[in-house]
Amino acid sequence: MRWVVSVKGVLVVEGSVLLGLNDRGEWELPGGQLEEGEQPRQTVVRELAEETSLVVDAGRILLADTFDVVPGRTVLVVAYECTAVGSLDVRASAEHEALRWTPLGELDAIALPGIYRRAVAAALVDDAEALRDAR
């Protein structure tokens, strides 16, 4: 079996996270498929530029886990903590029906798959706490 790898970015700014509305009516983290010869960190930077028009730096890996996108289609999701470089003005590409800065307190009220909720939660844990818990 050959895995499809989807690399996602978690961008939290002033208590809100950037999400995109996909064609299944679900909100998701921006990002996309790892291309041949590309490193995952490069993928998330490229994909966020393509999908949102943002320039980002990719930080720590927040999550790496499998996800059943639809029945019979499992992907490996790798999520990176990202930081915007410059403007926070976003423009949706054809990849998403809409982009939105979603307040963290509203995540329970929207259709957001659990794997993306876990990635956002991991971004809210500081590095020192994450290192302590990993021991």
C-alpha positions in Angstrom: 0.0 0.0 0.0 1.3 3.4 -0.9 0.2 6.2 1.5 -1.0 9.6 0.5 0.6 12.2 2.8 -1.4 15.4 3.5 0.6 18.1 5.2 -1.4 20.7 7.1 -0.7 24.0 8.7 -2.0 25.2 12.1 -1.9 28.9 12.2 -3.3 30.5 15.4 -3.4 34.2 15.6 -5.0 36.2 18.4 -7.2 33.4 19.6 -8.4 32.3 16.1 -7.2 29.5 13.8 -7.3 29.6 10.0 -9.6 27.0 8.5 -10.9 26.2 5.0 -14.3 24.9 4.0 -13.9 21.8 1.7 -16.3 20.4 -0.9 -17.6 17.9 1.7 -19.0 20.8 3.8 -16.3 20.3 6.5 -13.8 22.8 7.8 -10.2 21.7 7.7 -6.7 23.0 8.2 -5.1 24.4 5.0 -2.5 22.3 3.4 -2.2 19.5 0.9 -0.5 16.5 -0.7 3.3 15.9 -0.4 4.8 15.9 -3.9 7.5 13.6 -5.0 11.0 14.9 -4.0 9.5 17.5 -1.6 10.1 17.6 2.2 6.9 17.9 4.3 8.1 21.3 5.7 8.3 22.6 2.1 4.9 21.2 1.4 3.1 23.1 4.1 4.8 26.4 3.2 3.9 25.9 -0.5 0.4 24.7 0.1 -0.4 27.6 2.5 0.9 30.1 -0.1 -1.2 28.4 -2.9 -4.4 28.0 -0.8 -4.4 31.2 1.3 -1.8 33.6 -0.2 0.0 33.6 3.2 3.7 33.4 3.5 4.5 31.1 6.6 7.3 29.6 8.5 6.8 26.0 9.5 7.7 25.2 13.1 7.3 22.0 15.2 5.3 19.0 14.1 2.1 18.9 16.1 0.6 15.6 14.9 1.2 12.7 12.5 -1.7 10.3 12.3 -3.9 8.5 9.8 -7.3 9.8 8.8 -10.2 8.3 6.8 -11.1 11.2 4.6 -14.0 9.2 3.1 -14.7 5.5 3.5 -11.9 3.6 1.8 -9.5 6.6 1.5 -7.0 6.8 4.3 -4.3 9.5 4.3 -1.4 10.2 6.6 -1.8 13.7 8.0 1.2 15.6 9.2 0.4 18.9 10.9 2.9 21.7 11.5 2.7 24.7 13.7 3.0 27.7 11.4 3.7 31.4 11.8 2.7 34.0 9.3 5.5 36.2 7.8 4.0 39.5 6.9 0.4 40.1 6.0 -2.5 38.1 7.5 -4.8 38.9 4.5 -6.1 35.6 3.1 -7.5 34.8 -0.3 -9.2 31.5 -0.9 -8.1 29.4 -3.9 -10.3 27.0 -5.8 -9.2 24.4 -3.2 -11.7 25.8 -0.6 -15.2 27.3 -0.8 -14.2 29.8 1.9 -11.4 30.6 4.4 -12.1 31.9 7.8 -10.3 32.9 11.0 -12.3 30.8 13.5 -12.2 31.7 17.2 -10.9 28.8 19.2 -14.0 28.9 21.4 -16.2 28.2 18.4 -14.5 25.0 17.2 -17.0 22.7 18.9 -19.9 24.3 17.0 -18.5 23.6 13.5 -18.0 20.5 11.3 -14.2 20.0 12.0 -12.8 16.4 11.9 -11.3 15.3 15.2 -7.8 14.9 13.7 -7.7 18.7 13.0 -9.1 19.4 16.5 -6.2 17.5 18.0 -3.7 19.4 15.8 -5.1 22.7 17.0 -5.1 21.5 20.6 -1.4 20.5 20.2 -0.6 24.0 19.0 -1.9 25.5 22.2 0.5 23.4 24.3 3.8 25.3 24.8 7.1 23.7 23.8 8.2 23.2 27.4 5.1 21.4 28.4 5.2 19.2 25.2 8.8 18.2 26.0 8.0 17.4 29.6 5.0 15.2 28.5 7.2 13.4 25.9 9.6 12.1 28.6 
